[in-house]
Amino acid sequence: MSVFRIEERKIRPAALAAAGLFLLFAALFFSPVKIPHKISFTLASAFIASLWLCPWQISLALLFSALGDYFGSCHNFLGQMGFFALAHVFYVWYFVKRWLTKVEHDRKLTAKAKGLAFMLLLMIAALLAVVFTQIVPHAPEGIIRIGVSIYAVLISAMLYFALLQRSSLFALGAVLFVFSDFILAWNKFVEPIPYSGLLIMIPYYSGQFLLFMRSTPYRVKKGLRGLRF
């Protein structure tokens, strides 16, 4: 349930307007126009729209993402990582609740569903193994390394439960988010990656956009509805 109520007839125009603002601020970020902290405008606009369009857990995830972007623009890595960790806590909260009340409620935890969950868990374990062997050891000892370790677990949990939603948009959004952070961490702690800025920000904005739009009650045309489950 969203923080504020919105009439059903206003959902479509509100969602499309929110999408337009999101894309406009994303384009502003990639433009040469110099505006302090403009990286945070995109997720801030999504947060404001989400108060009428999204469950409150998604609203908090977007708010903390915007704060993470702000601290990133201030070159405060601990603040950036901390707020994004909080964002993933609320993404996980939303996905677990949705999984328990809608997805698995419909599927009754069949053997096939259990097999899929186990296979995805193995995939997440493999991803974490790569992170903890190839990235975490390169992070500075102390609070940074501990924070990176905790963050890796949280974003992996977000990915796992997003993949369980039976929604291609949730799955793709989470995968893009994880890919963006993987590139960021590798570029920061292991070795520089060419065009890292684009490889980080394009998947990041794309992933957040999909997670935001998919969590709204807006419904696409019937022929494309399979994308939304």
C-alpha positions, 0 to 999 in steps of 0.5 A, a space after each residue: 500500500 502506498 503512503 498516499 491514495 490515488 484515484 484509479 483513473 489517475 494512475 496511468 497519467 501519474 505513472 507516465 508522468 513519473 516515468 517521463 521525469 525519471 528519464 528527463 533527470 537521467 538525461 540531465 545527469 548524462 548532459 554536460 550541464 554542471 549542477 551540484 548533486 544532479 545524480 540524486 535528482 533522478 531517484 529523488 523524483 521517483 521517490 516523490 512519485 512513489 508516495 502515490 504509486 508504490 508500496 511504502 517499502 519501495 518508497 523507502 528503497 528509492 529514498 535511500 537510493 537517492 541519499 546514496 547517490 547524494 553521498 556518492 556525489 559528495 565522495 563519501 563512500 561509506 555514506 553512499 554504501 550505507 544508504 544503498 544497503 538500507 535501500 536493499 533492506 527495503 527491496 528485500 522486505 518488499 520482495 519477500 512479502 510479495 513472494 509469500 503473499 502472492 507468488 508462492 501463495 499461487 504456486 503452493 510451493 510445488 516441487 518445481 518452485 522449490 527446485 527453481 528456488 534452490 537453483 537460484 540460491 546456488 547461482 547467488 552463492 556462486 556470485 558471492 563466492 566471486 565477490 568474496 574472493 575477487 573483490 572483498 580482499 582488495 577493499 581496504 581493511 577495516 570498516 570499508 571491507 566489512 561494509 563491502 562484505 555486508 553490502 554484497 550479502 544484502 544486494 545478493 539477497 535483493 537479487 535472489 528474491 527479485 528473481 523469485 517474483 516470476 516477473 521479467 521486469 523485476 528480474 531484469 531490474 535487479 540484475 542490472 542493479 547488481 551488474 552496475 554495483 559489480 562494475 563499481 566495486 571492481 573499478 574502485 577496488 580491483 582495477 580501472 575499467 574503461 568507460 566505467 562511468 557509463 557501465 555503472 550509471 546506465 545499468 543503474 538507472 535502467 535497473 531502478 527504473 524497471 523496479 520502480 515502474 514494475 511496483 506501480 499499479 500501472 498496467 501495460 497493454 494486454 499483449 505485453 502484460 506477461 512482462 509484468 506477471 
